Amino acid sequence: MTVKDIRNLNWDEWLYNLAKAAISGGASAVAAGFVAMEFAPETFNTGELVTILKFMGTVFFLNAVVNAIAYLKTKPLPEVQGGEQPKGTLS
């Protein structure tokens, strides 16, 4: 793959889909926060808002990373614009 080939990759779509995968994975953190309040109300409650926000932030980050990695497993590099694969690549 040459520098010219790298410039012809569809980076916009690939980065957009990578961000979309991360955000959708992280969005489950909100549900996890509500579930945590149900199962451990002495730790996660509205009086301890900082604790639940830290929990949601941690869950958001971890789920975002896992979903981003899963996306990278299916599409490690963007596709070539125009549909042509560069010479010397596996298809």
JOHUGI-V902349 format. One record per residue. N is the residue number from 1. RES is the residue in one letter. SS is DSSP state (H for helix, E for strand, C for the rest). NEAR is the number of other ideal C-beta (glycine too) atoms within 12 Angstrom. Layout:
N_RES_SS_NEAR, N_RES_SS_NEAR
This chain:
1_M_C_17, 2_T_C_13, 3_V_H_9, 4_K_H_13, 5_D_H_20, 6_I_H_16, 7_R_H_14, 8_N_C_20, 9_L_E_27, 10_N_C_20, 11_W_H_18, 12_D_H_13, 13_E_H_17, 14_W_H_23, 15_L_H_19, 16_Y_H_16, 17_N_H_23, 18_L_H_28, 19_A_H_18, 20_K_H_19, 21_A_H_26, 22_A_H_27, 23_I_H_22, 24_S_H_21, 25_G_H_26, 26_G_H_27, 27_A_C_19, 28_S_H_22, 29_A_H_29, 30_V_H_21, 31_A_H_18, 32_A_H_26, 33_G_H_30, 34_F_H_20, 35_V_H_18, 36_A_H_25, 37_M_H_24, 38_E_H_15, 39_F_H_14, 40_A_C_17, 41_P_C_16, 42_E_C_12, 43_T_C_17, 44_F_C_25, 45_N_C_19, 46_T_H_13, 47_G_H_12, 48_E_H_18, 49_L_H_14, 50_V_H_14, 51_T_H_21, 52_I_H_27, 53_L_H_19, 54_K_H_18, 55_F_H_28, 56_M_H_28, 57_G_H_19, 58_T_H_19, 59_V_H_27, 60_F_H_26, 61_F_H_21, 62_L_H_20, 63_N_H_26, 64_A_H_27, 65_V_H_20, 66_V_H_21, 67_N_H_27, 68_A_H_27, 69_I_H_18, 70_A_H_19, 71_Y_H_26, 72_L_H_19, 73_K_H_13, 74_T_H_15, 75_K_C_22, 76_P_C_16, 77_L_C_24, 78_P_C_24, 79_E_C_23, 80_V_E_24, 81_Q_C_19, 82_G_C_11, 83_G_C_11, 84_E_C_15, 85_Q_C_17, 86_P_C_23, 87_K_C_12, 88_G_C_9, 89_T_C_16, 90_L_C_9, 91_S_C_10
